[in-house]
């Protein structure tokens, strides 16, 4: 404030007050800037807009493209490649796209837009954002951070598996192309476990994971997987060590390269025999499936996780944007890209699986044709049963189907003894696989039949590494940004410490039984806690802060008012959908026996096993630990046991405050020119809530409340300045 202004001439204590406020603001602990606008009474039409300073010390994206690629890289992950195609096949093919798209519009886009908006406006990570929205619900940000930690632990293990397969792909033939031969002196036999299953299945369970038969038998550390996990954490650490300055550059490659690989696989897949059969089977709609509630529940869950809602990564990335960035456009664009990517990945997967199904069907026809030929030679079957045009040396699927039907009709009583398979292509296409079974077994087996199979294998697993890396960068940002915003710690040191701790915690997943713990964490650590987190996010903005006020804030920030569609989605539709989803998830968990698919070496196949009591306790501990911050923070702040941080101002907010005091002075001078006494201004309205902040924390809504706050900090001239308590 200028010391020779009319205000200081009129108020003899103003100079002292200004200096005291400056001292106080200069020594305040940091918290972020909250944008607001100030309507000054007595000057019609005068509105001071408090713009956040551009150079507030917070990192920023180098370009809009870099930011979009970061959001795309975070939202488009491994689930788009191996989860969405499976759900599409399981839940009615093309018919599944209808509920998925509807729920993407009703839940996905509005909630994604909400997270982008609050992160961009408040310019904080998840903890700071929800402390501002409603301090009593500040546990939302902590729960998000906890879930990010759990997911990051096992997600990077999957990247480690991909790294192992990537390096194994640099050889011809591929090591999973054929079953290994066991030699006993001069006798050579095929490995029994491999012969009972398949070469790719054996390589996955025995040579890669070397898995045990139960979760209770740890089997010790798997050295190969431990080294792969170490490499994965080194890559992630290097990508995020400097925040968006390093991860933003990584995203240029990790976000774009998967699309190059997917398009290459699509072109190659369409040229394979049987690819059209796979795609036709994929998109043939089974409309009756749309009436099943399970289909809608799984579609909602996939929409929920596909966009990364609730993890905190979306908020963290958007917090590095400029305040006037069009986050509505970003929300629609990223959601659309995510949906199109899922469709593209589905085309690729089922083009390749259609090729594999044709190969398996032809193999089935050949093996059963040899059986029939043996029955003919041993007079078990009569030659009269075989149509004259059939040539067993070139037996087609159509000819085999004809022979099979004739034999089944004639030998109806003893047909089961012949052990003949129908060899129907549809049956092969209906064999649904997902997750690791799709990536490391089914897809890998199909690639062994490609010309130049090592090249395609290298490309495929390098794509998986990049898809996983993009999601891991977002997950790690969801952990580091809130902590770095809240506590002043060195970014590089904190990131390295996080990666080291995560690596040692991740050793749980690289035991020989580690695959079962990956399944456990995937099933229990994120699903229910994240759904609760997102519904609380929605409620805190739409019902506690107020949807109308939020829409007005968006208009101030974006320069236009979002469509009323979002008002009704945030206020009514999305919360109702999320409540139904939570209810369905709890019911599903209650009626489904908790367990895992264990690989039984003697049988060379998977068998479902229930979790032992200690593992069951661990499952529910994951849910409780992830959700525990919600009630703890609520109770602590309800009874004033924890500060909400509302009296702590950041450097950027401090600069803005001093600028606004100067602006207030100029307005006061203008009012003096108009002949109005500042003391005659109407009594202000009760202090309104700051932007997404706790009630009464925005003194800048009117000048009188600002002066009142200043007077609380500054004593009368005759008394020494007393230090205020920092208790919130």
Residue, then its C-alpha position, 0 to 999 in steps of 0.5 A: x500500500x502506498x504510504x502517501x495515499x488518501x487512505x493513509x492520510x485519513x486513517x492515522x494507524x493505517x501505515x502501522x497496520x499495513x506493515x504488520x500485515x505484510x510481516x504476518x503474510x511474509x511469515x505465514x506457512x504455505x498453502x495454495x492460492x484460492x481465486x475469487x472475485x470481489x464486488x465492491x459496494x458503493x461503486x456500481x459495476x466495479x468488479x476486481x478479479x483476483x487473478x492468480x500470479x502466473x509466476x507463483x513458483x508452481x511447475x507448469x506444462x510446457x504445452x497443451x499437447x504435453x498435458x493432454x498426452x499425460x492425461x491420455x497416458x494415465x487413463x489409457x493403460x493395460x486395462x484398455x488392452x486386456x480388460x475391455x475386450x474381455x468384457x466386450x466378449x463376455x457381455x454381449x459383444x457389440x451390445x456391451x458398447x451401448x451400456x458402456x457408452x451411456x455410462x461413460x456419458x452419465x458418470x465418466x465425462x462429468x466426474x472427469x470434468x469435475x476432477x480436472x476443474x477442481x485441480x486446475x482451479x485450486x492448483x493443488x494435489x488431492x489432499x490440498x484440494x479436498x481440504x479446501x472443498x470441505x476440511x471435514x472430508x479432507x480424508x478423501x485426498x489421503x484415501x486417494x493417496x493410499x489407494x495409489x500406493x497399493x495400486x502402484x505396488x502391484x502395477x509395477x510388478x506387471x511392468x516387470x513381467x512385461x520387461x522380462x518377456x521383452x528381453x526374452x523376445x530377442x531370440x528365434x525361435x521364441x522360448x515359448x514356441x515349443x515345449x522343452x525336452x527333458x533328457x534322461x540319458x538317451x531318452x528324450x521326452x517332452x516336459x509332462x507339465x507342458x504337454x498337458x497344457x501348452x508351451x506358452x502356458x508352461x513358460x508363463x507359470x513355470x519358467x517365468x513365475x515358477x509359481x507354487x500351488x497355494x498362496x500359503x507356500x511362498x516358495x522364496x523370491x523369484x530372482x528373475x522377477x526380482x531383477x525385472x521389478x528393480x528395472x521397472x522401478x528404476x525406469x519409473x523413478x527416472x521418469x518422475x524424479x523431476x516431476x512434470x519436467x521429466x514425466x512430461x517429456x517421457x509422455x511424448x513417447x510412452x503415450x504415442x508409441x502404443x498407438x503406433x503398435x496397435x495400428x501395426x498389429x491391426x493391419x497385420x491382424x487383418x491380413x491373417x486367416x480367421x481375423x474376420x471371424x474374430x472381429x465378426x464374433x466380437x461385434x455380433x450383438x447379443x441384445x438380450x445381455x443388455x437386460x442383465x444388471x451384471x452387464x451394467x455393473x461391469x460397464x460402470x466399473x470399467x468406465x470408472x477405472x478407465x478414466x482413472x477417477x479417484x486416484x488423484x493423478x487427474x487432479x495432480x496433472x490438472x493442477x499444473x495448468x493455467x487457471x483459464x485452460x479449457x478443462x471442459x474440452x480436455x475432459x471430453x477429448x481425453x474421454x473420447x480418446x480413451x473410448x476409441x482406444x478401447x475399441x481399437x485394442x478390441x479390434x486388434x485383440x480379436x483379429x489375432x484371437x480369431x486367427x488363433x481360434x482358426x489354428x486351434x480349430x484346424x488342429x482339432x480337426x486334424x487330431x480327430x480326423x486321425x482318430x476317425x481314420x484309426x477307427x476305420x482301419x480297426x473296423x470300429x467304424x464302417x467306411x460307409x459312414x464316410x462321404x465319398x468326397x472326403x479326403x482325410x489328407x486334406x480334411x476341411x472343417x466343413x467335411x469334418x462337421x459332416x462326418x461328425x454329425x453322421x457318426x453321432x447319429x449312427x453311433x448314438x449309443x456308443x458315441x461317447x466312447x469314441x471321444x470325438x470333439x465337435x471342433x466348432x470355431x464358435x467354441x474356440x472364439x467363446x473361450x474368454x481370456x483376460x488380464x495376464x491370461x490374454x497378454x502372456x498366454x493367448x496373445x503370446x501363443x498367437x504371435x508364435x505363428x506370425x512370420x518374424x514372430x520375435x519382431x512382433x513379440x518385441x513390439x507387443x511387450x514394448x507397447x505393454x511397458x509403455x502403457x504401464x509406464x504412462x499409468x504409473x507416472x500418473x499414479x506416482x504423481x498422485x502420490x508425490x504432488x499432494x505430499x510436496x504441496x503439503x510438506x516442504x521436502x526436496x522433490x528428488x529425494x522424496x521421489x527416490x525414497x518412495x521408489x526404494x520403499x515401494x521396491x522393497x514392499x513389492x518383493x511380496x509380489x515377486x515370491x513364487x506365490x506373488x502372482x496370487x498376491x497381485x490378484x488379491x490387491x487387484x480385487x480388494x485394494x482399489x475397487x470399493x475404496x475408490x468408488x467411495x472416494x469418488x462419490x464423496x468427491x461428487x457429494x462434497x462439490x455438488x451438495x456441500x459446496x453447491x452445484x450452482x456456485x460451482x457452475x458460476x466458478x467454472x464460468x469465471x474460470x473458463x469464460x463460458x458457462x458449462x451446459x446445464x447437463x453437467x448441473x443435473x449430472x453432478x447434482x442427481x444422476x452421477x451420485x445415484x449411479x455411484x450409490x447403485x454401483x457401491x451397493x452392487x459391488x458390496x453385494x458382489x463381494x458378499x455373494x462371491x467366495x473370496x479366492x484365487x485361481x491357483x496353478x496346480x502343477x500335477x494337473x497342469x491347469x488352474x483350480x479355484x481355491x479359497x483364501x486361508x483365514x490370514x489371507x482373508x484378513x489381509x483382503x479386508x485389511x486392504x479395504x479398511x486401511x484405504x478407507x480409514x482416513x475418511x472417518x479419522x479425518x472427519x472425526x478429528x476435524x469435527x472435534x477440532x483435534x486437527x487443523x484444517x490449514x485455513x490460516x496458512x497462506x502460500x507464497x502465491x496467495x501472499x503475493x495476491x493478497x498484497x496486490x488486492x490490498x492495493x486494489x482495495x485502496x484504489x477503489x477506496x480512493x475512487x469512492x472518496x472522489x465520488x464523495x462517499x465515506x468508506x465508513x458509510x458502506x452498507x454492512x456486508x453479507x455474512x462472509x461467503x465460502x471461498x472457492x471450494x473452501x471451508x466456510x468463512x475462509x475467503x476474506x476477499x469476497x468484500x472489503x469490510x470482511x477483509x479489514x475485519x480479518x486484518x484487524x484480528x491479526x493486528x493489535x491496537x497501536x498501543x499494544x505490542x503485536x501478539x503472535x497468532x495461534x496457527x491452530x485451524 
